[in-house]
Amino acid sequence: MGCDLRKTTRAQRKQLLDAACEAYRLLMALGVPVRPGGDERSLEPGPTRWASSAVIWAMAKTKLGELCASDHCRNAVGEMEDLSEGFGAIRAQKPDFPMPAFDALRAATPPWEELRRRYKR
C-alpha cells in the first residue's frame, strides 16, 4: 500500500481491527491495564465494532484521513519502527499468544530499511 491507505481493501481494514483486538487481549493477558477502561470492547463484534470500522474507513478513504494517517505514516517511519520494537518486547513476554491477524499484517509490511529509504525526506 505504500502508506496510501486509500488502497486498503475492506478485508485489510477488518484485519487491522482484528490485529488491534489481538493486541488488547495480549496486554490484558499480561496484566497491562487498557486505557481508557473498556476501550477494547470497541473492537468486539457488534455496534461498537461497526463504529470503529467506520472510523477506520474514514481514516483510509478521506482527505482528512490522508492528512492524519497516510502523511504521518510517510513522515514517521522511525516512530513506527520504535513502536513496533517496543510492542515486540512486550509480546516476547508471552511468545505463544496467538495473534494471526497481527502476524499477517506485520508479514505484509515491507522491511523498515526499505520504508526508511522510500520515505526519506
All heavy atoms as an XYZ file, in Angstrom:
942
protein
N       0.820     -1.188      0.000
C       0.000      0.000      0.000
C       0.867      1.256      0.000
O       0.388      2.305     -0.347
C      -0.939      0.005      1.185
C      -2.040     -1.006      1.053
S      -3.053     -1.087      2.517
C      -2.025     -2.074      3.558
N       2.081      1.144      0.442
C       2.996      2.263      0.360
C       2.522      3.499      1.105
O       2.639      4.603      0.602
N       1.973      3.314      2.270
C       1.475      4.432      3.093
C       0.350      5.195      2.412
O       0.114      6.367      2.703
C       2.602      5.379      3.496
S       3.750      4.646      4.669
N      -0.336      4.574      1.491
C      -1.512      5.172      0.876
C      -2.713      4.333      1.314
O      -3.039      3.315      0.704
C      -1.405      5.198     -0.647
C      -2.561      5.919     -1.303
O      -3.543      6.270     -0.600
O      -2.501      6.139     -2.516
N      -3.336      4.765      2.396
C      -4.418      3.981      2.975
C      -5.651      3.917      2.088
O      -6.508      3.064      2.299
C      -4.779      4.537      4.356
C      -3.654      4.446      5.386
C      -4.087      5.068      6.703
C      -3.208      3.021      5.580
N      -5.727      4.791      1.073
C      -6.866      4.714      0.159
C      -6.872      3.411     -0.617
O      -7.894      2.990     -1.138
C      -6.859      5.900     -0.802
C      -7.193      7.214     -0.103
C      -7.064      8.359     -1.030
N      -5.628      8.465     -1.363
C      -5.111      9.402     -2.119
N      -5.873     10.305     -2.654
N      -3.823      9.442     -2.358
N      -5.714      2.753     -0.688
C      -5.609      1.494     -1.422
C      -6.012      0.280     -0.584
O      -6.009     -0.835     -1.081
C      -4.184      1.314     -1.932
C      -3.783      2.339     -2.964
C      -2.365      2.138     -3.406
C      -1.958      3.195     -4.419
N      -0.551      3.048     -4.821
N      -6.362      0.497      0.682
C      -6.725     -0.645      1.523
C      -8.057     -1.231      1.074
O      -8.939     -0.536      0.600
C      -6.841     -0.253      3.006
O      -7.846      0.744      3.167
C      -5.520      0.233      3.553
N      -8.150     -2.529      1.273
C      -9.399     -3.227      0.981
C     -10.209     -3.347      2.265
O      -9.689     -3.147      3.377
C      -9.109     -4.638      0.444
O      -8.477     -5.399      1.482
C      -8.233     -4.599     -0.802
N     -11.458     -3.716      2.103
C     -12.306     -3.944      3.271
C     -11.711     -5.050      4.155
O     -11.695     -4.960      5.382
C     -13.709     -4.319      2.805
C     -14.667     -4.534      3.930
C     -16.047     -4.845      3.405
N     -16.973     -4.906      4.520
C     -18.213     -5.215      4.414
N     -18.730     -5.489      3.220
N     -18.996     -5.254      5.458
N     -11.190     -6.092      3.517
C     -10.585     -7.200      4.266
C      -9.367     -6.724      5.065
O      -9.163     -7.148      6.202
C     -10.185     -8.328      3.317
N      -8.560     -5.842      4.490
C      -7.397     -5.328      5.206
C      -7.810     -4.452      6.389
O      -7.184     -4.512      7.457
C      -6.489     -4.536      4.265
C      -5.744     -5.419      3.290
C      -5.075     -4.616      2.194
O      -5.626     -3.647      1.683
N      -3.872     -5.040      1.830
N      -8.854     -3.665      6.210
C      -9.321     -2.821      7.325
C      -9.908     -3.694      8.439
O      -9.684     -3.430      9.621
C     -10.323     -1.787      6.824
C      -9.664     -0.739      5.913
C     -10.578      0.410      5.559
N     -11.822      0.013      4.947
C     -11.985     -0.232      3.652
N     -10.971     -0.121      2.812
N     -13.173     -0.580      3.175
N     -10.587     -4.775      8.074
C     -11.084     -5.713      9.082
C      -9.906     -6.363      9.801
O      -9.906     -6.509     11.030
C     -11.958     -6.780      8.438
C     -12.477     -7.812      9.434
C     -13.116     -8.993      8.739
C     -13.587    -10.058      9.694
N     -12.564    -10.615     10.562
N      -8.894     -6.730      9.047
C      -7.709     -7.347      9.625
C      -7.016     -6.389     10.606
O      -6.518     -6.818     11.654
C      -6.749     -7.753      8.512
C      -5.633     -8.650      8.935
C      -4.829     -9.110      7.740
O      -4.627     -8.377      6.766
N      -4.350    -10.344      7.795
N      -7.026     -5.110     10.301
C      -6.461     -4.107     11.205
C      -7.200     -4.112     12.542
O      -6.575     -4.113     13.607
C      -6.530     -2.720     10.569
C      -6.157     -1.559     11.475
C      -4.664     -1.523     11.717
C      -6.639     -0.259     10.879
N      -8.521     -4.133     12.493
C      -9.316     -4.178     13.727
C      -9.084     -5.487     14.482
O      -8.979     -5.488     15.712
C     -10.798     -3.984     13.416
C     -11.191     -2.589     12.924
C     -12.628     -2.587     12.436
C     -10.980     -1.556     14.002
N      -8.979     -6.587     13.744
C      -8.701     -7.872     14.386
C      -7.336     -7.849     15.076
O      -7.184     -8.336     16.198
C      -8.744     -9.015     13.361
C     -10.129     -9.291     12.818
O     -11.129     -8.860     13.448
O     -10.222     -9.949     11.758
N      -6.343     -7.261     14.410
C      -4.993     -7.183     14.984
C      -4.984     -6.309     16.234
O      -4.332     -6.642     17.231
C      -4.013     -6.643     13.945
N      -5.715     -5.214     16.204
C      -5.795     -4.349     17.389
C      -6.464     -5.086     18.540
O      -6.027     -4.989     19.694
C      -6.555     -3.071     17.048
N      -7.491     -5.858     18.248
C      -8.179     -6.660     19.268
C      -7.212     -7.687     19.866
O      -7.165     -7.878     21.090
C      -9.402     -7.337     18.658
S     -10.492     -8.110     19.866
N      -6.427     -8.321     19.018
C      -5.435     -9.275     19.499
C      -4.418     -8.594     20.418
O      -4.024     -9.148     21.450
C      -4.704     -9.921     18.319
C      -5.571    -10.825     17.483
C      -4.930    -11.236     16.170
O      -3.799    -10.804     15.851
O      -5.580    -12.012     15.435
N      -3.995     -7.398     20.045
C      -3.023     -6.665     20.859
C      -3.615     -6.315     22.224
O      -2.942     -6.454     23.261
C      -2.567     -5.405     20.128
N      -4.859     -5.859     22.246
C      -5.530     -5.593     23.526
C      -5.574     -6.859     24.378
O      -5.295     -6.821     25.576
C      -6.966     -5.115     23.303
C      -7.130     -3.635     23.097
C      -7.881     -3.153     22.030
C      -6.593     -2.710     23.976
C      -8.072     -1.789     21.844
C      -6.773     -1.349     23.801
C      -7.513     -0.890     22.731
O      -7.696      0.447     22.555
N      -5.931     -7.971     23.758
C      -6.028     -9.225     24.511
C      -4.672     -9.641     25.082
O      -4.591    -10.142     26.205
C      -6.610    -10.323     23.627
C      -8.089    -10.136     23.360
C      -8.650    -11.270     22.525
N     -10.050    -11.013     22.242
C     -10.624    -11.237     21.070
N      -9.927    -11.745     20.068
N     -11.899    -10.968     20.884
N      -3.615     -9.442     24.297
C      -2.276     -9.749     24.792
C      -1.945     -8.880     26.003
O      -1.472     -9.380     27.027
C      -1.223     -9.539     23.700
C       0.232     -9.651     24.168
C       0.553    -11.057     24.646
C       1.177     -9.208     23.072
N      -2.194     -7.589     25.892
C      -1.904     -6.684     27.005
C      -2.681     -7.094     28.256
O      -2.124     -7.134     29.361
C      -2.221     -5.240     26.624
C      -1.313     -4.631     25.552
C      -1.833     -3.272     25.127
C       0.124     -4.551     26.029
N      -3.941     -7.412     28.079
C      -4.754     -7.827     29.232
C      -4.244     -9.145     29.811
O      -4.215     -9.318     31.032
C      -6.226     -7.911     28.844
C      -6.815     -6.519     28.579
S      -8.598     -6.483     28.260
C      -8.750     -7.476     26.820
N      -3.800    -10.084     28.948
C      -3.262    -11.358     29.430
C      -1.986    -11.147     30.241
O      -1.675    -11.935     31.130
C      -2.988    -12.297     28.251
N      -1.271    -10.069     29.939
C      -0.048     -9.748     30.670
C      -0.327     -8.882     31.896
O       0.599     -8.517     32.620
C       0.944     -9.030     29.745
C       1.558     -9.896     28.648
C       2.308     -9.037     27.647
C       2.481    -10.951     29.254
N      -1.600     -8.528     32.108
C      -1.953     -7.704     33.255
C      -1.720     -6.219     33.048
O      -1.720     -5.449     34.008
N      -1.544     -5.813     31.798
C      -1.351     -4.394     31.485
C      -2.723     -3.746     31.359
O      -3.544     -4.197     30.551
C      -0.547     -4.218     30.172
C      -0.416     -2.756     29.806
C       0.809     -4.887     30.281
N      -3.005     -2.722     32.141
C      -4.328     -2.095     32.047
C      -4.517     -1.377     30.712
O      -3.593     -0.759     30.193
C      -4.341     -1.095     33.209
C      -2.922     -0.885     33.586
C      -2.149     -2.088     33.139
N      -5.703     -1.519     30.164
C      -6.069     -0.837     28.919
C      -6.729      0.473     29.297
O      -7.638      0.516     30.131
C      -7.017     -1.722     28.079
C      -7.519     -0.967     26.873
C      -6.315     -3.005     27.661
N      -6.258      1.554     28.712
C      -6.811      2.878     28.990
C      -7.359      3.464     27.705
O      -6.681      3.387     26.687
C      -5.725      3.814     29.540
C      -5.085      3.331     30.815
C      -5.823      3.899     32.005
N      -5.163      3.777     33.278
C      -4.969      2.666     33.962
N      -5.338      1.541     33.461
N      -4.406      2.676     35.149
N      -8.487      4.065     27.695
C      -9.429      4.117     28.806
C     -10.056      2.749     29.028
O     -10.174      1.947     28.102
C     -10.474      5.145     28.383
C     -10.389      5.207     26.899
C      -8.976      4.814     26.529
N     -10.435      2.503     30.249
C     -11.019      1.220     30.617
C     -12.190      0.849     29.725
O     -13.048      1.673     29.431
N     -12.204     -0.375     29.249
C     -13.289     -0.848     28.397
C     -13.097     -0.539     26.924
O     -13.917     -0.928     26.095
N     -12.010      0.153     26.575
C     -11.778      0.537     25.180
C     -11.727     -0.665     24.255
O     -12.120     -0.584     23.094
C     -10.488      1.346     25.089
C     -10.349      2.082     23.783
O     -11.334      2.708     23.345
O      -9.246      2.039     23.201
N     -11.270     -1.800     24.775
C     -11.154     -3.000     23.943
C     -12.504     -3.461     23.413
O     -12.579     -4.127     22.388
C     -10.461     -4.130     24.718
C     -11.291     -4.758     25.810
C     -11.367     -3.963     27.116
O     -10.735     -2.895     27.234
O     -12.075     -4.407     28.024
N     -13.581     -3.094     24.070
C     -14.922     -3.506     23.614
C     -15.287     -2.876     22.270
O     -16.151     -3.396     21.565
C     -15.961     -3.182     24.678
C     -15.847     -4.093     25.904
C     -17.017     -3.927     26.841
N     -17.119     -2.585     27.383
C     -16.585     -2.182     28.541
N     -15.906     -3.022     29.281
N     -16.736     -0.943     28.947
N     -14.628     -1.792     21.912
C     -14.925     -1.159     20.626
C     -14.469     -2.014     19.449
O     -14.799     -1.720     18.304
C     -14.274      0.220     20.543
O     -12.860      0.097     20.531
N     -13.724     -3.082     19.727
C     -13.226     -3.956     18.669
C     -13.954     -5.287     18.607
O     -13.716     -6.088     17.719
C     -11.725     -4.193     18.868
C     -10.886     -2.917     18.881
C      -9.459     -3.227     19.292
C     -10.923     -2.217     17.545
N     -14.830     -5.518     19.563
C     -15.589     -6.769     19.596
C     -16.796     -6.664     18.668
O     -17.301     -5.568     18.423
C     -16.029     -7.067     21.028
C     -14.855     -7.328     21.963
C     -15.256     -7.411     23.417
O     -16.448     -7.239     23.745
O     -14.345     -7.639     24.238
N     -17.253     -7.779     18.125
C     -18.403     -7.741     17.213
C     -19.603     -7.025     17.833
O     -19.873     -7.149     19.020
C     -18.713     -9.218     16.975
C     -17.408     -9.907     17.202
C     -16.736     -9.128     18.316
N     -20.280     -6.249     17.000
C     -21.456     -5.516     17.452
C     -21.413     -4.071     16.997
O     -20.572     -3.687     16.182
N     -22.308     -3.238     17.527
C     -22.408     -1.846     17.085
C     -21.131     -1.041     17.298
O     -20.781     -0.202     16.467
C     -23.542     -1.270     17.933
C     -24.294     -2.441     18.450
C     -23.342     -3.589     18.500
N     -20.410     -1.304     18.389
C     -19.197     -0.511     18.612
C     -18.109     -0.890     17.612
O     -17.338     -0.031     17.189
C     -18.679     -0.667     20.056
O     -18.484     -2.056     20.327
C     -19.652     -0.084     21.056
N     -18.044     -2.137     17.222
C     -17.073     -2.553     16.195
C     -17.443     -1.900     14.874
O     -16.565     -1.463     14.135
C     -17.056     -4.079     16.079
C     -16.300     -4.631     14.884
C     -14.888     -4.972     15.174
N     -14.229     -5.543     14.004
C     -13.297     -6.452     14.069
N     -12.884     -6.919     15.226
N     -12.730     -6.907     12.983
N     -18.718     -1.825     14.580
C     -19.155     -1.170     13.344
C     -18.710      0.289     13.359
O     -18.218      0.802     12.349
C     -20.674     -1.275     13.198
C     -21.130     -0.699     11.900
C     -21.238     -1.359     10.711
C     -21.480      0.656     11.651
N     -21.652     -0.482      9.739
C     -21.810      0.766     10.280
C     -21.567      1.801     12.434
C     -22.199      1.963      9.693
C     -21.952      2.992     11.846
C     -22.264      3.070     10.499
N     -18.860      0.960     14.493
C     -18.433      2.361     14.604
C     -16.917      2.475     14.423
O     -16.437      3.379     13.724
C     -18.869      2.946     15.949
N     -16.171      1.564     15.028
C     -14.715      1.573     14.853
C     -14.352      1.341     13.394
O     -13.440      1.985     12.857
C     -14.062      0.497     15.726
O     -14.230      0.786     17.084
N     -15.077      0.451     12.752
C     -14.850      0.182     11.332
C     -15.115      1.424     10.490
O     -14.370      1.717      9.548
C     -15.743     -0.976     10.885
O     -15.513     -1.283      9.543
N     -16.147      2.171     10.840
C     -16.467      3.400     10.106
C     -15.353      4.438     10.273
O     -14.998      5.142      9.315
C     -17.803      3.970     10.586
N     -14.795      4.536     11.461
C     -13.687      5.471     11.695
C     -12.470      5.055     10.874
O     -11.814      5.897     10.239
C     -13.348      5.558     13.197
C     -12.042      6.303     13.422
C     -14.478      6.220     13.964
N     -12.170      3.761     10.852
C     -11.036      3.264     10.057
C     -11.284      3.550      8.577
O     -10.375      3.974      7.859
C     -10.799      1.752     10.297
C     -10.401      1.501     11.746
C      -9.768      1.194      9.334
C      -9.107      2.152     12.192
N     -12.505      3.340      8.108
C     -12.826      3.640      6.710
C     -12.577      5.124      6.435
O     -11.949      5.472      5.424
C     -14.287      3.290      6.387
C     -14.635      3.614      4.976
C     -14.500      2.796      3.890
C     -15.133      4.863      4.477
N     -14.888      3.454      2.754
C     -15.278      4.734      3.083
C     -15.468      6.075      5.071
C     -15.733      5.766      2.281
C     -15.932      7.111      4.264
C     -16.059      6.945      2.889
N     -13.051      6.002      7.315
C     -12.858      7.443      7.124
C     -11.375      7.803      7.108
O     -10.938      8.638      6.305
C     -13.587      8.227      8.216
N     -10.608      7.165      7.980
C      -9.171      7.444      8.012
C      -8.486      6.932      6.749
O      -7.479      7.482      6.319
C      -8.526      6.804      9.242
C      -8.994      7.409     10.550
S      -8.679      9.187     10.680
C      -6.927      9.187     10.929
N      -9.018      5.888      6.158
C      -8.405      5.304      4.971
C      -8.850      5.980      3.685
O      -8.076      6.052      2.729
C      -8.728      3.812      4.899
N     -10.060      6.474      3.640
C     -10.628      6.868      2.357
C     -10.893      8.358      2.168
O     -11.367      8.756      1.111
C     -11.947      6.106      2.138
C     -11.793      4.599      2.148
C     -10.939      4.108      1.007
C     -10.857      2.594      0.977
N     -10.080      2.086     -0.135
N     -10.607      9.189      3.163
C     -10.907     10.615      3.031
C      -9.639     11.452      3.093
O      -8.581     10.992      3.523
C     -11.849     11.082      4.162
O     -11.151     11.000      5.410
C     -13.132     10.256      4.208
N      -9.743     12.691      2.658
C      -8.619     13.630      2.721
C      -8.163     13.835      4.158
O      -6.958     13.941      4.417
C      -8.998     14.977      2.099
C      -8.808     15.021      0.625
C      -7.337     14.913      0.318
C      -7.032     15.414     -1.069
N      -5.661     15.096     -1.453
N      -9.103     13.919      5.091
C      -8.744     14.086      6.491
C      -7.902     12.900      6.955
O      -6.878     13.068      7.622
C      -9.988     14.227      7.370
C      -9.720     14.348      8.870
C      -8.904     15.602      9.161
C     -11.033     14.374      9.628
N      -8.308     11.707      6.569
C      -7.548     10.518      6.912
C      -6.171     10.524      6.274
O      -5.188     10.123      6.885
N      -6.100     11.013      5.035
C      -4.806     11.101      4.370
C      -3.871     12.014      5.168
O      -2.710     11.694      5.403
C      -4.973     11.623      2.946
C      -3.668     11.683      2.193
C      -3.835     12.120      0.749
O      -4.977     12.203      0.252
O      -2.808     12.391      0.117
N      -4.399     13.121      5.611
C      -3.600     14.063      6.393
C      -3.196     13.458      7.738
O      -2.043     13.551      8.154
C      -4.390     15.360      6.619
C      -3.719     16.407      7.493
C      -2.455     16.925      6.825
C      -4.678     17.552      7.765
N      -4.149     12.832      8.422
C      -3.899     12.312      9.774
C      -3.116     11.012      9.787
O      -2.340     10.772     10.714
C      -5.218     12.085     10.504
S      -6.133     13.582     10.832
N      -3.320     10.154      8.823
C      -2.724      8.820      8.878
C      -1.674      8.595      7.797
O      -0.527      8.289      8.105
C      -3.822      7.764      8.791
N      -2.050      8.739      6.528
C      -1.107      8.430      5.456
C       0.110      9.346      5.497
O       1.246      8.882      5.387
C      -1.790      8.536      4.091
O      -2.757      7.523      3.944
N      -0.106     10.646      5.651
C       1.028     11.572      5.706
C       1.899     11.281      6.921
O       3.125     11.333      6.843
C       0.555     13.027      5.738
C       0.075     13.515      4.380
O       0.256     12.786      3.377
O      -0.479     14.621      4.314
N       1.282     10.986      8.053
C       2.052     10.651      9.253
C       2.860      9.383      9.017
O       4.030      9.305      9.405
C       1.126     10.492     10.463
C       1.883     10.235     11.723
N       2.597     11.222     12.361
C       2.061      9.111     12.430
C       3.179     10.706     13.433
N       2.863      9.429     13.495
N       2.251      8.402      8.372
C       2.935      7.144      8.061
C       4.201      7.421      7.253
O       5.269      6.903      7.570
C       1.980      6.243      7.280
S       2.686      4.746      6.597
N       4.104      8.267      6.240
C       5.249      8.564      5.393
C       6.325      9.356      6.128
O       7.498      9.267      5.789
C       4.792      9.331      4.159
C       4.047      8.481      3.147
C       3.756      9.259      1.882
N       2.659     10.180      2.035
C       1.385      9.882      1.832
N       1.047      8.659      1.485
N       0.446     10.782      1.979
N       5.941     10.156      7.105
C       6.883     11.046      7.777
C       7.334     10.555      9.144
O       8.087     11.257      9.820
C       6.260     12.438      7.908
C       6.137     13.109      6.560
O       7.123     13.387      5.906
N       4.917     13.340      6.117
N       6.893      9.405      9.574
C       7.227      8.939     10.923
C       7.641      7.469     10.931
O       7.280      6.720     11.829
C       6.038      9.170     11.845
N       8.411      7.071      9.941
C       8.829      5.674      9.855
C       9.619      5.282     11.103
O       9.400      4.212     11.680
C       9.636      5.414      8.568
C      10.227      4.006      8.565
C       8.763      5.620      7.336
N      10.516      6.146     11.562
C      11.293      5.848     12.759
C      10.413      5.659     13.983
O      10.638      4.753     14.794
N       9.399      6.504     14.112
C       8.460      6.380     15.234
C       7.710      5.051     15.169
O       7.568      4.353     16.178
C       7.472      7.544     15.207
C       6.428      7.504     16.285
C       5.414      8.632     16.157
O       5.668      9.621     15.449
O       4.341      8.497     16.776
N       7.250      4.696     13.976
C       6.528      3.424     13.833
C       7.445      2.240     14.113
O       7.028      1.262     14.732
C       5.917      3.322     12.435
C       4.778      4.302     12.220
S       3.938      4.102     10.634
C       5.257      4.342      9.475
N       8.699      2.334     13.692
C       9.654      1.260     13.962
C       9.885      1.121     15.470
O       9.919      0.012     16.007
C      10.969      1.530     13.248
C      11.984      0.430     13.418
C      13.259      0.671     12.637
O      13.480      1.778     12.114
O      14.062     -0.276     12.565
N      10.046      2.244     16.167
C      10.229      2.208     17.624
C       9.020      1.585     18.322
O       9.172      0.777     19.238
C      10.468      3.619     18.177
C      11.825      4.186     17.789
O      12.703      3.416     17.336
O      12.001      5.413     17.926
N       7.816      1.964     17.883
C       6.609      1.381     18.471
C       6.549     -0.124     18.210
O       6.190     -0.906     19.091
C       5.361      2.065     17.919
C       5.115      3.485     18.409
C       4.036      4.165     17.574
C       4.741      3.485     19.874
N       6.924     -0.530     17.011
C       6.915     -1.941     16.657
C       7.906     -2.718     17.524
O       7.592     -3.806     18.031
C       7.256     -2.117     15.177
O       7.287     -3.472     14.822
N       9.093     -2.161     17.703
C      10.096     -2.831     18.542
C       9.628     -2.900     19.996
O       9.817     -3.918     20.664
C      11.428     -2.108     18.443
C      12.123     -2.326     17.109
C      13.411     -1.529     16.978
O      13.865     -0.910     17.970
O      13.975     -1.530     15.874
N       9.021     -1.823     20.488
C       8.508     -1.821     21.857
C       7.418     -2.853     22.049
O       7.400     -3.584     23.055
N       6.517     -2.942     21.090
C       5.461     -3.946     21.197
C       6.049     -5.345     21.087
O       5.606     -6.270     21.767
C       4.366     -3.724     20.152
C       3.183     -4.621     20.372
C       2.275     -4.346     21.369
C       3.002     -5.755     19.605
C       1.186     -5.184     21.611
C       1.929     -6.601     19.826
C       1.016     -6.313     20.828
N       7.081     -5.497     20.245
C       7.752     -6.793     20.139
C       8.338     -7.240     21.473
O       8.280     -8.416     21.830
N       8.899     -6.287     22.219
C       9.447     -6.605     23.544
C       8.335     -7.037     24.493
O       8.512     -7.973     25.289
C      10.202     -5.407     24.101
N       7.201     -6.381     24.412
C       6.058     -6.767     25.245
C       5.577     -8.152     24.838
O       5.330     -9.019     25.673
C       4.918     -5.731     25.136
C       5.337     -4.417     25.797
C       3.628     -6.260     25.747
C       4.413     -3.256     25.525
N       5.480     -8.368     23.543
C       4.994     -9.654     23.048
C       5.927    -10.794     23.412
O       5.486    -11.934     23.618
C       4.806     -9.583     21.537
C       4.093    -10.790     21.005
C       3.658    -10.615     19.606
N       2.966    -11.812     19.171
C       2.796    -12.133     17.918
N       3.225    -11.337     16.959
N       2.169    -13.233     17.589
N       7.217    -10.521     23.517
C       8.194    -11.548     23.868
C       7.933    -12.135     25.254
O       8.381    -13.236     25.557
C       9.605    -10.975     23.789
N       7.175    -11.407     26.074
C       6.838    -11.907     27.404
C       5.835    -13.064     27.345
O       5.681    -13.807     28.310
C       6.257    -10.778     28.256
C       7.239     -9.663     28.527
C       6.572     -8.512     29.253
O       5.781     -8.716     30.170
N       6.893     -7.305     28.831
N       5.145    -13.166     26.231
C       4.145    -14.236     26.053
C       4.191    -14.661     24.582
O       3.254    -14.437     23.816
C       2.767    -13.703     26.449
C       1.795    -14.766     26.886
C       0.588    -14.093     27.560
C      -0.379    -15.071     28.088
N       0.050    -15.819     29.249
N       5.319    -15.265     24.156
C       5.541    -15.519     22.731
C       4.560    -16.478     22.074
O       4.397    -16.446     20.852
C       6.972    -16.087     22.688
C       7.229    -16.594     24.057
C       6.404    -15.747     24.988
N       3.890    -17.309     22.855
C       2.949    -18.268     22.270
C       1.527    -17.730     22.173
O       0.623    -18.458     21.754
C       2.957    -19.572     23.073
C       4.303    -20.277     22.990
O       4.997    -20.111     21.961
O       4.667    -20.976     23.951
N       1.332    -16.466     22.541
C      -0.008    -15.880     22.483
C      -0.417    -15.756     21.014
O       0.306    -15.171     20.207
C      -0.013    -14.497     23.156
C      -1.387    -13.956     23.385
C      -2.081    -14.274     24.550
C      -2.003    -13.144     22.454
C      -3.350    -13.780     24.771
C      -3.273    -12.646     22.662
C      -3.954    -12.972     23.822
N      -1.571    -16.318     20.630
C      -1.962    -16.303     19.215
C      -2.380    -14.907     18.732
O      -3.224    -14.256     19.333
C      -3.143    -17.281     19.159
C      -3.702    -17.283     20.545
C      -2.548    -17.006     21.473
N      -1.736    -14.476     17.666
C      -2.048    -13.172     17.069
C      -1.985    -13.295     15.540
O      -1.163    -12.657     14.885
C      -1.071    -12.107     17.577
C      -1.158    -11.872     19.084
S      -0.069    -10.553     19.663
C      -0.883     -9.113     18.973
N      -2.869    -14.105     14.943
C      -2.776    -14.353     13.498
C      -2.976    -13.107     12.632
O      -2.275    -12.934     11.632
C      -3.842    -15.412     13.238
C      -4.775    -15.330     14.402
C      -3.953    -14.861     15.565
N      -3.919    -12.260     12.976
C      -4.144    -11.055     12.159
C      -2.953    -10.112     12.277
O      -2.485     -9.553     11.270
C      -5.435    -10.354     12.587
N      -2.457     -9.926     13.488
C      -1.292     -9.069     13.704
C      -0.099     -9.600     12.909
O       0.590     -8.841     12.216
C      -0.965     -9.003     15.203
C       0.183     -8.101     15.533
C      -0.047     -6.778     15.841
C       1.482     -8.571     15.519
C       1.011     -5.935     16.135
C       2.539     -7.736     15.810
C       2.309     -6.410     16.121
N       0.143    -10.907     13.012
C       1.282    -11.506     12.310
C       1.149    -11.366     10.799
O       2.139    -11.101     10.111
C       1.428    -12.979     12.696
C       1.863    -13.151     14.148
O       2.453    -12.215     14.733
O       1.607    -14.241     14.704
N      -0.049    -11.516     10.281
C      -0.260    -11.393      8.835
C      -0.007     -9.963      8.365
O       0.630     -9.748      7.326
C      -1.676    -11.832      8.464
N      -0.484     -8.988      9.124
C      -0.230     -7.595      8.746
C       1.256     -7.263      8.832
O       1.804     -6.590      7.954
C      -1.020     -6.638      9.641
C      -2.509     -6.536      9.352
C      -3.183     -5.644     10.400
C      -2.754     -5.969      7.956
N       1.903     -7.722      9.875
C       3.338     -7.448     10.032
C       4.124     -8.094      8.903
O       5.055     -7.501      8.359
C       3.819     -7.956     11.396
C       5.233     -7.573     11.715
C       5.354     -6.038     11.833
N       6.736     -5.637     11.785
C       7.333     -5.094     10.726
N       6.678     -4.863      9.616
N       8.598     -4.760     10.768
N       3.745     -9.313      8.508
C       4.435    -10.004      7.419
C       4.251     -9.279      6.087
O       5.128     -9.341      5.217
C       3.939    -11.446      7.309
N       3.133     -8.585      5.924
C       2.862     -7.857      4.679
C       3.543     -6.490      4.641
O       3.559     -5.843      3.593
C       1.351     -7.683      4.506
N       4.095     -6.066      5.762
C       4.759     -4.766      5.836
C       6.180     -4.896      5.309
O       6.907     -5.809      5.708
C       4.793     -4.266      7.299
O       3.462     -4.212      7.789
C       5.416     -2.897      7.400
N       6.593     -3.979      4.439
C       7.985     -4.034      3.959
C       8.965     -3.866      5.121
O       8.612     -3.306      6.163
C       8.076     -2.832      3.001
C       6.676     -2.501      2.646
C       5.841     -2.883      3.828
N      10.199     -4.302      4.948
C      11.207     -4.112      5.997
C      11.400     -2.620      6.319
O      11.229     -1.759      5.450
C      12.487     -4.692      5.381
C      12.024     -5.573      4.266
C      10.735     -4.996      3.781
N      11.771     -2.343      7.563
C      11.930     -0.942      7.993
C      12.966     -0.219      7.140
O      12.781      0.954      6.805
C      12.305     -0.885      9.473
C      11.186     -1.369     10.341
C      11.172     -2.498     11.108
C       9.906     -0.757     10.508
N       9.959     -2.633     11.733
C       9.154     -1.570     11.387
C       9.312      0.392      9.998
C       7.861     -1.273     11.769
C       8.014      0.691     10.380
C       7.306     -0.129     11.251
N      14.027     -0.912      6.779
C      15.068     -0.283      5.960
C      14.477      0.223      4.638
O      14.775      1.328      4.193
C      16.200     -1.282      5.703
C      17.347     -0.692      4.898
C      18.464     -1.700      4.723
O      19.122     -2.054      5.719
O      18.669     -2.122      3.566
N      13.647     -0.604      4.027
C      13.011     -0.193      2.769
C      12.094      1.002      2.988
O      12.078      1.943      2.188
C      12.222     -1.353      2.160
C      11.534     -0.972      0.857
C      10.692     -2.092      0.283
O      11.003     -3.274      0.526
O       9.725     -1.772     -0.426
N      11.321      0.985      4.059
C      10.414      2.112      4.336
C      11.198      3.397      4.611
O      10.820      4.465      4.144
C       9.497      1.771      5.505
C       8.459      0.680      5.244
C       7.761      0.283      6.518
C       7.471      1.137      4.185
N      12.307      3.284      5.353
C      13.131      4.481      5.616
C      13.686      5.038      4.313
O      13.699      6.240      4.092
C      14.277      4.144      6.580
C      13.838      4.043      8.020
C      15.040      4.006      8.966
N      15.935      2.885      8.709
C      15.787      1.665      9.213
N      14.784      1.404     10.036
N      16.645      0.704      8.928
N      14.138      4.141      3.433
C      14.682      4.583      2.153
C      13.582      5.200      1.274
O      13.772      6.256      0.667
C      15.336      3.390      1.430
C      16.059      3.775      0.156
C      16.722      2.585     -0.538
N      15.721      1.631     -1.007
C      15.509      0.415     -0.474
N      16.219      0.006      0.555
N      14.591     -0.385     -0.964
N      12.440      4.573      1.244
C      11.343      5.019      0.394
C      10.817      6.392      0.803
O      10.471      7.209     -0.040
C      10.205      3.998      0.449
C       9.079      4.292     -0.538
C       7.928      3.332     -0.383
N       8.313      1.941     -0.562
C       7.465      0.917     -0.407
N       6.221      1.123     -0.044
N       7.877     -0.318     -0.579
N      10.746      6.641      2.111
C      10.134      7.879      2.589
C      11.139      8.847      3.206
O      10.763      9.718      3.977
C       8.997      7.554      3.565
C       7.934      6.740      2.872
C       7.731      5.414      3.198
C       7.186      7.301      1.849
C       6.791      4.658      2.525
C       6.251      6.548      1.164
C       6.054      5.235      1.521
O       5.127      4.492      0.840
N      12.395      8.699      2.821
C      13.410      9.621      3.322
C      13.061     11.025      2.846
O      12.854     11.273      1.676
C      14.786      9.203      2.798
C      15.918      9.990      3.366
C      17.223      9.453      2.839
C      18.365     10.233      3.420
N      19.644      9.748      2.889
N      13.004     11.915      3.802
C      12.637     13.307      3.467
C      13.741     14.219      3.920
O      14.366     14.099      4.869
C      11.344     13.685      4.183
C      10.180     12.806      3.716
C       8.999     13.657      3.359
N       7.767     12.946      3.178
C       7.435     12.287      2.091
N       8.219     12.166      1.109
N       6.243     11.744      1.984
